[in-house]
Amino acid sequence: MDAEALVEVVLPGKVEPEGLRIRRGAVPSAGPGQVVIRMEATGVSFAEQQMRRGRYYDQPAFPFVPGYDLVGTVATTGEGVEPDLAGTRVAALVKVGGWASHVVVDAADVVPVPDGIAAAEAETLVVNGITAWQMLHRKARVRAGHTVVVHGANGGVGSVLVQLAQAAGARVIGTASARHHDALRERGVAPVDYRADDVAARIRELAPHGVDAVFDHVGGSGIVDSWRLLAPGGTLVSYGSASTRDDEGSKQMPVLKLLGRVWLWNALPNRRRAYFFNVWAGRALAKNRFRSRLRADLTQVFAALQRGEVSAQIAAQLPLTRIADALRLAESGTVAGKVVLNP
């Protein structure tokens, strides 16, 4: 790839994966306080699957360049940025803009990637790792001896949650389709088929006294079952509404319904807690606190990877120009781990 050419993927509107466009142009320059990252790995998250349908809660206006996170090397630094940062490998959480060969990011938002971690490995753990770590340790405060339920235990966030929970000493019950059960058993997870008639009853057989935490990305009416599984002192962390991905109508309503339920449950004197987790919460009000927390937590995730407590699950690696194939694969539900894009 010509180092002096920008290559990026544009989402022009609500289109099928084949409708995404490749755009070429001049490499951007870094403004004051910014760096230009030469992308080495980005990926397909659930957020982009929602954005393609115009269903993301905080939907950007079309057309835009998707890409929730990326890993790459700092190519150039802007005014007021340590020049030594050039040439270092970093990760960044950006929400949009990551599906490009060169990305401009505020220097304060980059997190160093330790030596010995490949770009694609690190990429699988940026948004997924931050989300899993913060839900597990900052919200549910999972400890040794706890029993937790991870819905979608083979998914991007789910697979990281499983491993981090086990590293903390928790017992894990994981829901997934039957074809993933052998892999989950090998990891020490008690699998439950999410397509079964009564998932909650099956989980209750495994944990008759209730569980200490449930991590639920599905939302919809099933969130009530997740709440009822909690033991006294337990925590429900809801972090999405995957069940409504293909729905029509208001994209805010599924989330607002979830928020309403969470508020109501927390208002009742029942010794249990519910949270709706949003990785961006607090950024608008306390940007520096948000950044320092993100840096601390992602550094912890990378350290867990280096210790072997977490493995990087790469489902496939495809070049950025094959974005349609990458998106189809990620949306197929047939792969474990993350679909990674390379320049």
N, C-alpha and C positions, 0 to 999 in steps of 0.2 A: 504493500500500500504506500502511495506517495505520502511522505511525512508532511508535506505542505498542503495537502488537500483535506478538507473537512468532508466526512461522509456521515450522514445522519438519516434516521428513519422518521418519517412524518406520518402522523395519524390525521387524515384529512377530515374525518367525520365518522359517523356510525357505519363502519364497513366490515366486510369479511376480512380475514387475515390477508388475503391476496390484494386487498385494496390499499394496504399500507404502501407508502412511496419512499423511494430512496432519493435523497437530495444531496447534491455535492456543492461545495462552495469554498470560501477562504477560511483558513483556520482562525478562530477568534483570538483576540489578545486579552491579556489580564489587566483589569482596571485596578485602582487602588484597593489594597487589602484582599486581592483575589489571586488565584492561581489557575493556570490552564492544565488540566489533567489529560494526558494521552491515555485514552481508555485501553485497558488490556482485557477486561471482562466486565460485562453487565449481565442482566438476566431478565427472565420473564417471571413476574410476580402475579399474585391474584389481582392486585390493583389494576394492572394493565388489561387484564381480561375484562374487568368491570368497565374500565375507561373506553375500551373498544366498542362497548355496547352503550356508552353514554350513561352508565349506571353507577359510577363511582360517587361516593357521598359528596366529595369536594371536587366535582368534575371540572377539569380545566376547559377553557373555551377551545373549540376546534378552529384551525388546525394547530397541532403542537407536536413536539418531540417527546414521546413517552420515555420511560426508563427510570425506575424508582431508586436505584442505587448503582454504584460502579466501583471498580478497583482499577488503578492505573498508576502511571508514573507522572510526577509533576514535571511538565515540560518547561513552563515559564512562570515567573512570579511577577506580580505587580508591585507598584510603589508601596512601601511600608511593610512588605513581607520579607521575612528572613530569606536571603538569596540561597542559603544552604538547603532550603526545602526542595530546590530543583534537583531532579534525579532520584528523589525518594519515592518509594511505593506507598500509596495511601488508599484509603477507602472513604467513600462519601455517600451519605443518604441525601437524596436530592428531590424525591417525589416525582419530578419530571425532568427530562433532558438527558438521561443517562444513555439512551440508545444512539450514541454518536461517537465518532472517533476521537473528538476533542471536546472537553466539557469545561466551562468556566464555573468555578466554585469559590465561595468565600474561603480564604485560608483558614479561618477559625472553625470551619466545618469539616476539615479533613482529619482523619484518624490514621496514624502510622500503622502500616502492616508489618509485623515482625519478619525478620529475615527467615528464610526457610519455608514460608507459606507461599504457595503458588497463587497467582492472581485468581484463577478459576475457583480454587479452594476457598480463598478469602471471600470471593463474591457470594458463594452460597450462604455465607454467615453474616452478611451485612444487615439487610432488613429482617431476615428470618432470625438471626442470632440476637439482635437488639430486642426484637419483639418477644422472643422466648425468654431471654434473660430478665427483662423488666417485668413481664407478667409473673414469672416464677418467683423472683427474689424481691421485687419492689411492691408487688400487689398481693400475691398469695403467700409470700414468705414461707415457702415450702422447706421443710427440714427433714432430717433423718427420722424414719419411722412413720412418716405420713404416707397415706395412700391417695393417689391422684388419678383422675381420668383425663386422658388426652384424646379429644375427638380428632379424626383425621391423622392418626399417629404416624402414617407413612408420608404425609405431605411435607411441604417446605418448612413451615413453622413447626408442625407437629413432630417431625422427626428430630428436630433440635430440642424441642421441649422434653421429649422422651429421654434423650441422653443427658440433658442438664439436670432433670429431675432425679435420674438414677445416680448421677454424680453427687447430688445432694443427699443421697441415701433414702430416697422415696421409692415406694412400690408403685408401679405404673400399670394401669388398665388402659388399653388403647383401642379405639374403634377404627376399623378400616374394612375394605372389602376383602372377601375370603382369600383372594389370591396373594394378599400381603401378609397373611397370618403366620406362615412358616418363618418369614424373615423377622417378624415381630417377636415370635417365640425365641428365636436364636438370640435376640437382644435382651431376653428376660422380661418381656412385656406379656401380660395376659390379654390376648386379643378377643375382641367382640365384633361380630359382623354388623356393621351399621345398617345393612339392608334387612336384618332380621326383624321379625314382627314386633317384638318388644325389647328394644335395646336396654331400656332402663331396668327391666326385670332381670335380664342377664347380668347386668352390672351389679345389681343388688345381691344376686347369688354369690358373686365374687367378693362383695363388701357389704355384708348384711347390716353392719352398724353405720353405714354411710361413709362418705369419703371426705378427705380434708380439702380437696380442691378439684374443680372441674374447669378445663380450658375448652371453650366452645367457640368455634369459628362459623358454625352453621346458622345460628340465629333462628328466626322463624318461631313457630309454635313449640319446637323441640327444646327451646331454652327453658321452658317450664320444667321439663323432665330433668334437665341438668341441675336446676335449682333444688329440686326435691331429692336429689341424690346426696346432698351435702349433710354431713354430720354437724352437730352443734359446734360452733367455732370455725366452720368451713367457709371457703371462699369460692365464689363463681367468678371467673374472668371470661367475659364475652368479648370477642375481638373481630366480629364480622357478621355478615349475613349471606353466607355462600348459598343458602337455600333459595335466595331471591335473585341470584345472578341473572337468570334469564327472564325475569318477570318484566312486565310492562308497567307503566304508571310511574308514580313518584319514586325517585331514587332515594329521597330523604326518609320517606315514611318507614321502611323497615328498620332503619337505625333509630328513628325517633320512637318507634314502638319499643325497641330494646331499651333505650334510655329511660322511657317511662316505667317499664317493668323494674329496671334496676333501681330507680328512685323509690318506687313503691316498696320493693323488698327491703331496702335499706331503712325505710321509715318505720317498718314494723319491728316490734321487739322480739326478734327470733334468734338472736345470737349467731347469725350468719351474715356474711357480707357479699355484695355483688358489685362488680366493676365493669364498665365498658371501656376497654383499653384502646387508646389511639396513640400510636407511636409519636405523633406530633403534638400531643397535649402539652401545654405550658410554653411552647416555643414563642408564641406571640407576646405573652406577658413577661417572661423571664428568659430571654434568649441566651444569656451567658450561663445561667443555671442549666438550661436545657442542653447546651453544647458540652458543658463539663460532665454532665451525667451520661450523655451519649458516648463521649470519649472514654469515660471510666468503664462503662458497661461493655462496649465493643472490645476494649482492651482485655477485659475479663474473658470474653468469648474466645478471642484469639488465643489467650493463654490456655483455655480449656482444650482448644484444638491441638496446641503444641503438647499438652500433657496426655493426649489420646483419649480424653473424656468425651469429646465430640468428634465425629468424623464428618468430613465435607461430602455431602451426597450430591454428586453431579449426575443428573439424569442423561444429559447429552450436551455436547458443545457444537455450536453452529456459527458460521460467520454472520455478521450483522446483515449482510445482503440477503440472507435466507430467512428473514424475519417471519415470513408467512408460514414456513415449515416449522419454525421454532414455536410460534404461537399455537399452531394446530396441535403440536406435540404436547405442549404444556396444558392445553385445554382438554386433551383427550382423557385425562384421568388414568392413563395406563402406565405412567412412569413414576418412579420413586425419586425424590430429590428435586434439584433445580435444573431447569434448562438454561444453560449459560450461553451468552453471545460473545464472540470475539470479533475484533476489528477485521 
